[in-house]
Amino acid sequence: MRVTVDLAVLADFLSQVLGQRTEVAVHDMSDLDQSLCIIRNPISGREVGAPATDMALRLLNEFQRGDGPSFRTNYPGKLVDGQRMRSSSLLICDEKDKARAMVCLNSNDHELQRAVELLQVHFRRDQDMHSEESAAHSVESLGDDIIGKVMAAYPPPAELGSQQKRAIVSELEHKGIFLVKGFIAKTAHLLLISEPTLYRYLKEAAQGDSPATA
């Protein structure tokens, strides 16, 4: 479907929709030396009468050769002060598919990029997942969750050897699980060992003794 578009009205519309951080530029492709004929929300430092950009020339050339589409979106650009911008360009063609104009949108995303960086710093997660903090409704449910996660990495209790049981006890002790009342007995029950055996494992781990046979 082809329609006639008033490019000045289109520029006004886009500039109001996209806001002050997005420049709307309209180029007359019949006069590349001073192609810029309409500009709204100027952020690039250009004025009416400015020449076509290198990207405009490339897009026009590729389109005329049949090597490319009539538009390109979200490619990087640079403002006069060196800040980066995000640009999109669309060739406007007549009924014979000859490019007559180009509408360009240039967005200054510097503040948004800075906001993203600040958010990434704020929510950066420690690479050591063992340092991840968990919340629970009660200390008992927290303890159960810790035990479940640790034991999930091992075979069922009936298939565990003494070395594996020692490793589990050592890991749970490191996580502070035995500070919770009742978890010495609960852990011993889950590992199918006696409480004195569990205490012995803890003592051996604290002293760095060589594991003894269970």
VOPAGU-2260 file (C-alpha; in pm, 1 decimal, decimal comma):
REM VOPAGU-2260
SITE   aa  ch    i         X         Y         Z
SITE  MET   A    0       0,0       0,0       0,0
SITE  ARG   A    1     141,8     335,6    -103,8
SITE  VAL   A    2      32,1     666,3      46,7
SITE  THR   A    3     145,5    1025,8      26,6
SITE  VAL   A    4     314,3    1142,5     345,2
SITE  ASP   A    5     386,9    1496,6     456,6
SITE  LEU   A    6     738,0    1446,6     593,7
SITE  ALA   A    7     721,2    1757,2     812,2
SITE  VAL   A    8     409,7    1622,8     983,1
SITE  LEU   A    9     571,2    1280,5    1014,9
SITE  ALA   A   10     878,4    1438,9    1174,6
SITE  ASP   A   11     662,4    1631,2    1421,8
SITE  PHE   A   12     470,0    1315,8    1507,7
SITE  LEU   A   13     778,8    1100,2    1563,6
SITE  SER   A   14     959,3    1365,8    1765,1
SITE  GLN   A   15     667,2    1400,1    2004,9
SITE  VAL   A   16     619,5    1026,5    2040,5
SITE  LEU   A   17     987,6     943,9    2091,6
SITE  GLY   A   18    1075,9    1240,5    2311,6
SITE  GLN   A   19    1364,0    1481,2    2348,4
SITE  ARG   A   20    1637,0    1214,8    2352,6
SITE  THR   A   21    1558,8    1109,1    1995,6
SITE  GLU   A   22    1643,6    1332,6    1702,6
SITE  VAL   A   23    1425,3    1306,5    1391,3
SITE  ALA   A   24    1606,9    1404,8    1074,2
SITE  VAL   A   25    1465,1    1411,0     720,5
SITE  HIS   A   26    1701,7    1413,9     422,4
SITE  ASP   A   27    1632,4    1510,3      60,9
SITE  MET   A   28    1814,2    1239,7    -132,8
SITE  SER   A   29    1821,8    1447,6    -451,3
SITE  ASP   A   30    2069,0    1694,2    -294,8
SITE  LEU   A   31    2328,1    1499,4     -97,1
SITE  ASP   A   32    2555,1    1800,8     -44,6
SITE  GLN   A   33    2293,5    1968,9     173,8
SITE  SER   A   34    2040,4    1691,9     220,1
SITE  LEU   A   35    1919,1    1766,6     571,6
SITE  CYS   A   36    1592,4    1951,7     523,3
SITE  ILE   A   37    1397,5    1886,3     845,5
SITE  ILE   A   38    1528,0    1825,9    1197,5
SITE  ARG   A   39    1340,6    1787,9    1525,3
SITE  ASN   A   40    1482,7    1741,7    1875,9
SITE  PRO   A   41    1836,9    1812,0    1747,6
SITE  ILE   A   42    2102,9    1624,1    1943,9
SITE  SER   A   43    2362,3    1555,7    1673,7
SITE  GLY   A   44    2478,5    1915,8    1637,2
SITE  ARG   A   45    2363,4    1934,1    1275,7
SITE  GLU   A   46    2142,6    2197,5    1118,2
SITE  VAL   A   47    1924,3    2219,3     809,3
SITE  GLY   A   48    2152,4    2219,0     504,6
SITE  ALA   A   49    2399,6    1966,7     647,5
SITE  PRO   A   50    2523,8    1698,4     405,4
SITE  ALA   A   51    2421,3    1334,3     405,4
SITE  THR   A   52    2612,0    1103,8     641,2
SITE  ASP   A   53    2831,3     814,2     537,5
SITE  MET   A   54    2562,0     570,3     649,3
SITE  ALA   A   55    2300,0     751,4     440,7
SITE  LEU   A   56    2521,8     724,0     133,8
SITE  ARG   A   57    2589,8     355,5     199,4
SITE  LEU   A   58    2223,6     270,4     251,6
SITE  LEU   A   59    2122,2     461,7     -60,8
SITE  ASN   A   60    2393,8     298,2    -270,2
SITE  GLU   A   61    2311,2     -54,0    -154,1
SITE  PHE   A   62    1940,3       3,4    -214,2
SITE  GLN   A   63    1993,7     139,6    -564,2
SITE  ARG   A   64    2216,8    -157,0    -652,3
SITE  GLY   A   65    1955,8    -397,0    -517,4
SITE  ASP   A   66    2200,2    -526,0    -257,2
SITE  GLY   A   67    2016,7    -410,8      52,4
SITE  PRO   A   68    1683,8    -316,6     210,3
SITE  SER   A   69    1532,6      30,2     221,5
SITE  PHE   A   70    1595,5      62,7     594,1
SITE  ARG   A   71    1843,9     -18,4     865,7
SITE  THR   A   72    1772,9     -19,0    1238,1
SITE  ASN   A   73    1963,8      25,8    1562,5
SITE  TYR   A   74    2310,9      78,9    1423,5
SITE  PRO   A   75    2571,4     269,7    1627,0
SITE  GLY   A   76    2646,0     634,7    1567,9
SITE  LYS   A   77    2838,4     911,1    1740,2
SITE  LEU   A   78    2741,0    1260,3    1855,3
SITE  VAL   A   79    2965,7    1559,9    1802,4
SITE  ASP   A   80    3079,8    1541,0    2167,1
SITE  GLY   A   81    3184,5    1178,9    2121,8
SITE  GLN   A   82    2887,8    1020,1    2297,8
SITE  ARG   A   83    2735,1     718,8    2131,0
SITE  MET   A   84    2388,3     716,4    1981,2
SITE  ARG   A   85    2159,2     450,3    1838,3
SITE  SER   A   86    2030,1     520,6    1488,5
SITE  SER   A   87    1773,1     388,9    1242,2
SITE  SER   A   88    1715,9     507,8     885,4
SITE  LEU   A   89    1436,4     454,7     633,3
SITE  LEU   A   90    1439,5     547,1     266,6
SITE  ILE   A   91    1114,0     695,9     136,8
SITE  CYS   A   92    1053,3     591,9    -222,8
SITE  ASP   A   93     820,1     713,0    -496,4
SITE  GLU   A   94     588,2     496,2    -706,4
SITE  LYS   A   95     885,2     393,8    -921,1
SITE  ASP   A   96    1085,5     278,4    -618,4
SITE  LYS   A   97    1330,0     566,3    -649,5
SITE  ALA   A   98    1458,7     691,4    -315,5
SITE  ARG   A   99    1340,2    1048,6    -265,9
SITE  ALA   A  100    1394,1    1105,7     103,4
SITE  MET   A  101    1535,2     943,2     412,9
SITE  VAL   A  102    1393,8     959,2     766,0
SITE  CYS   A  103    1652,4     904,4    1038,7
SITE  LEU   A  104    1601,6     850,7    1412,1
SITE  ASN   A  105    1903,4     916,9    1632,1
SITE  SER   A  106    1864,6     830,3    1999,8
SITE  ASN   A  107    2099,1     941,4    2275,8
SITE  ASP   A  108    2101,0     641,1    2507,9
SITE  HIS   A  109    2388,2     764,6    2723,9
SITE  GLU   A  110    2174,8     823,0    3034,0
SITE  LEU   A  111    1991,6     493,1    2989,1
SITE  GLN   A  112    2320,3     307,5    2947,7
SITE  ARG   A  113    2450,8     472,8    3264,4
SITE  ALA   A  114    2135,2     367,5    3447,2
SITE  VAL   A  115    2183,6       9,1    3328,2
SITE  GLU   A  116    2544,4      12,7    3452,1
SITE  LEU   A  117    2435,6     139,3    3793,9
SITE  LEU   A  118    2167,4    -128,7    3816,8
SITE  GLN   A  119    2416,4    -397,7    3718,4
SITE  VAL   A  120    2652,0    -284,2    3993,8
SITE  HIS   A  121    2366,7    -276,5    4245,1
SITE  PHE   A  122    2236,7    -623,0    4159,7
SITE  ARG   A  123    2568,5    -788,5    4083,4
SITE  ARG   A  124    2572,1   -1136,9    4223,4
SITE  ASP   A  125    2872,6   -1288,3    4392,7
SITE  GLN   A  126    3022,6   -1550,8    4164,9
SITE  ASP   A  127    3046,8   -1778,3    4468,9
SITE  MET   A  128    2694,3   -1919,3    4479,0
SITE  HIS   A  129    2760,0   -2054,5    4827,5
SITE  SER   A  130    2741,0   -1693,8    4944,7
SITE  GLU   A  131    2389,4   -1649,5    4812,8
SITE  GLU   A  132    2147,3   -1551,3    5086,4
SITE  SER   A  133    1819,6   -1736,2    5129,4
SITE  ALA   A  134    1510,6   -1631,9    5319,8
SITE  ALA   A  135    1263,9   -1864,0    5489,7
SITE  HIS   A  136     952,3   -1848,0    5704,9
SITE  SER   A  137    1134,5   -2003,9    6001,5
SITE  VAL   A  138    1482,7   -2108,8    6101,5
SITE  GLU   A  139    1367,5   -2470,5    6098,8
SITE  SER   A  140    1243,1   -2450,9    5739,8
SITE  LEU   A  141    1567,9   -2276,6    5647,5
SITE  GLY   A  142    1764,9   -2560,9    5802,4
SITE  ASP   A  143    1556,4   -2821,1    5620,8
SITE  ASP   A  144    1617,5   -2637,7    5294,2
SITE  ILE   A  145    1993,9   -2631,3    5353,1
SITE  ILE   A  146    2005,9   -3002,2    5433,8
SITE  GLY   A  147    1794,9   -3084,1    5130,7
SITE  LYS   A  148    2020,7   -2890,3    4895,4
SITE  VAL   A  149    2339,8   -3045,2    5034,6
SITE  MET   A  150    2212,7   -3402,4    5034,0
SITE  ALA   A  151    2067,3   -3365,7    4684,0
SITE  ALA   A  152    2422,7   -3378,1    4551,3
SITE  TYR   A  153    2480,8   -3723,3    4703,2
SITE  PRO   A  154    2332,9   -4072,7    4665,1
SITE  PRO   A  155    2048,5   -4181,8    4896,9
SITE  PRO   A  156    2154,9   -4216,4    5264,1
SITE  ALA   A  157    2149,0   -4597,9    5253,6
SITE  GLU   A  158    2410,8   -4587,6    4975,5
SITE  LEU   A  159    2644,2   -4339,0    5139,8
SITE  GLY   A  160    2989,1   -4440,2    5257,2
SITE  SER   A  161    3150,9   -4302,1    5569,6
SITE  GLN   A  162    3365,1   -4059,2    5371,1
SITE  GLN   A  163    3058,6   -3913,7    5201,8
SITE  LYS   A  164    2877,8   -3882,3    5533,3
SITE  ARG   A  165    3176,3   -3697,8    5675,7
SITE  ALA   A  166    3175,1   -3465,1    5374,9
SITE  ILE   A  167    2806,4   -3390,9    5424,8
SITE  VAL   A  168    2852,1   -3322,7    5796,0
SITE  SER   A  169    3149,7   -3096,6    5722,5
SITE  GLU   A  170    2954,8   -2900,7    5459,9
SITE  LEU   A  171    2652,5   -2862,2    5687,4
SITE  GLU   A  172    2875,2   -2747,1    5972,7
SITE  HIS   A  173    3034,1   -2491,9    5741,9
SITE  LYS   A  174    2688,3   -2358,8    5660,7
SITE  GLY   A  175    2608,5   -2319,8    6031,6
SITE  ILE   A  176    2323,5   -2568,4    6029,9
SITE  PHE   A  177    2418,7   -2713,3    6368,4
SITE  LEU   A  178    2360,7   -2379,0    6534,5
SITE  VAL   A  179    1990,7   -2454,3    6492,7
SITE  LYS   A  180    1848,6   -2650,1    6785,4
SITE  GLY   A  181    1758,3   -3006,9    6700,7
SITE  PHE   A  182    1955,9   -3036,3    6377,8
SITE  ILE   A  183    2228,2   -3255,4    6524,5
SITE  ALA   A  184    1967,1   -3521,9    6591,7
SITE  LYS   A  185    1783,5   -3458,1    6260,7
SITE  THR   A  186    2101,9   -3483,3    6054,5
SITE  ALA   A  187    2215,4   -3798,1    6234,3
SITE  HIS   A  188    1877,8   -3955,8    6165,5
SITE  LEU   A  189    1891,1   -3862,2    5794,7
SITE  LEU   A  190    2244,0   -3999,0    5756,4
SITE  LEU   A  191    2157,4   -4321,6    5940,6
SITE  ILE   A  192    2425,8   -4264,8    6203,3
SITE  SER   A  193    2418,6   -4206,5    6576,4
SITE  GLU   A  194    2454,0   -3863,4    6732,3
SITE  PRO   A  195    2788,1   -3960,4    6896,6
SITE  THR   A  196    2917,1   -4059,0    6550,7
SITE  LEU   A  197    2811,0   -3723,1    6409,8
SITE  TYR   A  198    2983,3   -3543,3    6697,8
SITE  ARG   A  199    3296,1   -3749,0    6624,2
SITE  TYR   A  200    3284,3   -3639,8    6259,7
SITE  LEU   A  201    3260,0   -3278,2    6371,3
SITE  LYS   A  202    3551,8   -3318,1    6612,1
SITE  GLU   A  203    3765,8   -3482,5    6345,4
SITE  ALA   A  204    3686,7   -3205,3    6099,1
SITE  ALA   A  205    3773,0   -2937,5    6355,3
SITE  GLN   A  206    4101,5   -3105,1    6450,2
SITE  GLY   A  207    4192,2   -3202,7    6095,9
SITE  ASP   A  208    4238,2   -3564,7    6199,4
SITE  SER   A  209    4247,9   -3839,7    5941,6
SITE  PRO   A  210    3903,7   -3996,5    5908,4
SITE  ALA   A  211    3855,7   -4310,8    6109,4
SITE  THR   A  212    3648,6   -4606,7    6004,7
SITE  ALA   A  213    3283,7   -4568,5    6105,9
